[in-house]
Amino acid sequence: MEDLKLKLSDIIVQIEGVTVCLYQQEVKKGYAKFNPVIASIAQAIDQLYQYKKENPEIDIEENRLLEKMTEALRAMEAGDTVLLADILQYELADYLKEIISSL
């Protein structure tokens, strides 16, 4: 569990790096930083599924993470970097913090 908490905390830090770049209109740099974050989130979702399978009493909505990632990717496809940064910072990172608290 501690490993999962550390992974999620690391993802939050990575997200903060992406959002700083996007808010500063350093789009290429922000997207370059976002690519490894996507892979990290995918791994974390897999770990969360496994953890929840072993601990069904834990209230984690993995689908909520997937929805936020889908919203983020749609914003990215639309080229709306401010919306992307907002989703990452205020929805995805905040939910990751909630998950850490519940673990």
C-alpha positions in Angstrom: 0.0 0.0 0.0 2.8 2.4 0.8 4.2 1.8 -2.6 0.9 2.7 -4.2 0.7 5.9 -2.1 4.2 6.9 -3.2 3.4 6.2 -6.9 0.3 8.3 -6.6 2.2 11.1 -4.9 4.8 11.0 -7.6 2.1 11.3 -10.3 0.7 14.3 -8.5 4.2 16.0 -8.6 4.5 15.1 -12.3 1.0 16.5 -13.0 2.1 19.8 -11.3 5.1 20.0 -13.7 2.8 19.5 -16.7 0.3 22.1 -15.6 3.0 24.7 -14.9 4.2 24.3 -18.4 0.7 24.4 -19.9 -0.3 27.5 -17.9 2.9 29.2 -19.1 2.0 28.3 -22.7 5.0 26.0 -23.0 2.8 23.5 -24.8 5.4 21.3 -26.4 7.3 21.0 -23.1 4.0 20.3 -21.3 2.9 17.6 -23.7 6.4 16.0 -23.5 6.0 15.9 -19.7 2.5 14.6 -20.0 3.4 11.4 -22.0 5.2 9.6 -19.1 2.4 10.8 -16.8 -0.2 8.9 -18.9 1.9 5.7 -18.6 2.2 6.2 -14.8 -1.5 6.8 -14.4 -2.3 3.6 -16.4 0.0 1.6 -14.2 -1.5 3.2 -11.1 -5.0 2.3 -12.3 -4.0 -1.3 -12.7 -2.5 -1.3 -9.2 -5.7 0.3 -7.8 -7.9 -2.4 -9.5 -5.7 -5.1 -7.9 -5.7 -3.4 -4.5 -9.4 -3.0 -4.5 -9.9 -6.6 -5.5 -7.9 -7.6 -2.5 -9.6 -5.0 -0.3 -13.2 -4.6 -1.4 -14.0 -2.4 1.6 -11.9 0.4 0.1 -14.0 3.1 -1.6 -12.0 3.9 -4.8 -13.7 4.8 -8.1 -11.2 3.6 -10.7 -13.7 4.6 -13.4 -13.6 8.2 -12.2 -9.8 8.2 -12.9 -10.5 6.9 -16.4 -13.2 9.5 -17.0 -10.8 12.3 -15.9 -8.1 10.9 -18.2 -10.6 10.8 -21.1 -11.6 14.4 -20.4 -7.9 15.4 -20.4 -7.2 13.6 -23.7 -10.2 15.3 -25.3 -9.0 18.7 -24.2 -5.6 17.8 -25.6 -7.1 16.8 -28.9 -9.0 20.0 -29.0 -5.8 22.0 -28.4 -7.3 23.5 -25.2 -4.2 23.6 -23.0 -5.8 25.7 -20.3 -8.7 23.2 -20.0 -6.2 20.3 -20.0 -4.2 22.0 -17.2 -7.4 22.6 -15.2 -8.6 19.0 -15.5 -5.2 17.7 -14.6 -4.7 20.0 -11.6 -8.2 20.5 -10.2 -9.8 17.2 -11.0 -7.3 14.4 -11.6 -4.6 15.5 -9.0 -7.3 16.3 -6.4 -8.9 12.9 -6.9 -5.5 11.2 -6.5 -5.1 13.1 -3.2 -8.4 11.7 -2.1 -7.4 8.2 -3.0 -4.1 8.6 -1.1 -6.1 9.7 2.0 -8.4 6.7 1.7 -5.6 4.1 1.4 
